Amino acid sequence: MAKLDYQYIGSLVEQVQEGDSNAFAELYAATYQKQYYAAYKYLKDEFLAQDALQETYISALKNINGLKDPKLFISWLNQINFRTCFKLNEKQKRYNSEMAEYDVASESYVAPAGDNPESRVVEVDENQYIVKQIMALPFTEGQAIMLRYYNDMKIDEIADILGVSKSTVKRNISDGLARLKNILKG
């Protein structure tokens, strides 16, 4: 993948902010491949990744006038893509869970001793609380933690997707986990 020229990207963003739809098409062409790769690595499904990119670029187009520094477009787009993938992944998990429960119920499943609905609800609530706290961390830390622990991605994969070094990814994970530990204690 070629390195992006941030000055050029910034000038395209300014053109889009002035109403030039061709400039947005050019931004799309310049950034689509890397955004798709990130979405696919996160979601592990090509169709979901395509849905995520569609939502990402629609959101970017709708909100591009709010971007104050056009040279930060790539970083801004990465954040939109990550949050979109996160939301789609959560929807997919809920859907898969509902389908699994349906399949289990249709097979007249008998729950093992100690597995009761109350404990499952508490576990789900705890997981949702932790995810909410991760999402409240500084973006780079939360993103690295989500990719590492919720998507089982390797450090080098995360570094490649985010366009940073492995040591930066490790530092973001370490700092984020330390913050998260403090939040969860209190």
N, C-alpha and C positions, 0 to 999 in steps of 0.2 A: 504494500500500500504506500502510495506516495505521501509525503509530508504535505500537510495543508498550509497554505500561505494565509496567515491570520489577517494580514492587511487586506488581502483580496477578499477574504470571507467578510471582513468588516465592511468593505465597500459594497459588497452584494447586499448585506443586511441593510445598509443605509438606503440602497435603491429599493429594497422591498418595503421599507418603512415609508418611502415616498410613493408607493403604489405600483411598483414594477413587478408584475407577476412572472415575467421571464427571469428576473433575478432570483426569485424564489425557486423556480425550476432548476436553475443552475446550482443554488445552494443544496437542493435536494440531491442532484446528481453528484455533487462533490462529497456529500456526507452519508449518503444512503448505505453504501457498502459497510462501512465501519459500524454504523448504527444497527444494521441488520445483524452483523456478527455478534455484537454485544447482546442484542435481544435474543438471538438464537441460543447463545451460550447460557443466558439466564433462564430462559423458558424451556429449552431443550425440545422445542417443537416448531417446525418451520411455519406452520399455519398460524400459531399463536404469535410467533415473531413478526409475521407479516401484519397481523392485526395490530400488534403493539406499534409497529412503525407507522401504520396508517393513523392511529390515534396520536402518536408523537408528533407527526408532521402537521396534522390538523391543529393540534394545540399550539404548536410553534407558530403557525401562520396566524392564528387568532390572537396570540399574545405578543407577537414580535415588536409591536410598537412600545411595549413596556420594557424592552431590553435597552438599558441605558448605555452600555458600552458594547457596540457592535462587534468588537474584536473578541468578546467573550461568548460569541454565539455557540461555538462548539461545546464549551463547558455547560452552557445553559441547556443546549439540546441533549447532552448526556444526562443531565438531571431529569429532564422531562421523560426521556426514554427509560431511565431506571425506574422512576416512579410509576410510569405506565406499565412496565413489565411487572413490577411488584404487585400492582392492583390486579392485573390479568392473572398472575400466578395465584393470588389469593382466591380469585373467583374460580379458577380451575381446580384448586384444592378443595374448595367447598363443593363444587360439582362432583368431583371424584369421590369425596366423602359421602355425599348424599347417595350417589349411585352404589357405593360399596354397602352402605346401610340398607339400601333397597335390596341388593343382591343377598345380603345376609338374612334379611327378614324373609325374603322369598324362599330361602332354603331352610326355614324354621330353625334358625341358629339358636343354640343354647349357650348363654354366656358362661364363661368359667367363673368359679367362685371368686369373690372379691372384685369382680368387674361389674360395677353398677353404674347406672346413668349419672348419678350425682358426682362420682369421682371423675367421670369423663367430662362433665360440664366444668368442673373445677380446673381440670387439666387444660381444657380449651381456653378458659378465661385467663389462666396463667400465661399460656403461650401468646395469646393476643396482647396481654399487657407487656410482655417482654418485647414483642415485635414493635409495639407502639413506642416503647422506650428507645429501642434501637433507631427507629425512624426519627426520634427527637434529637439524636446525637448530631454533631456536626456532619454535614452531608458525606464527606469523604470517608469518615469513620463508619457511619451507618451503612454506606454502600459496600465498603470492603467486608464488613461483618456479614451482611446479608448474602453477598456472593460466596463467601467462604463457607459459612455454616448452614445456610438455608438452601444453597444451590450446589453445595459440595464441589466448588471449583477450587482448583489448585492456585497457589500464589502466582505462578507465572502466567496462568490464564487470566487472572484478575488484572495483573500488571499490563498484559497485552490489551485487554478490553478498555481499561481506564487510561492507557497511554502514559503510565508512570513506571518507575522502577520497582523491582521486587522489594527493595528495602523500604520504599515509601508505603507499599501495601502492608508489609509487616508492621511498620510503625503505626499506620492507621488502625489496623486491627488491634494491636496492643493498647494504644491510647483509648480506642473505643471500648474495649473490654474493661479497662480500668475505670473509665467513666461509668459504664454500665453497672459494674460491681458496686460503685459508690451510690448510684441511683437506687439500685435494688436493695441495698442495705437500709437506706433511709426511708 
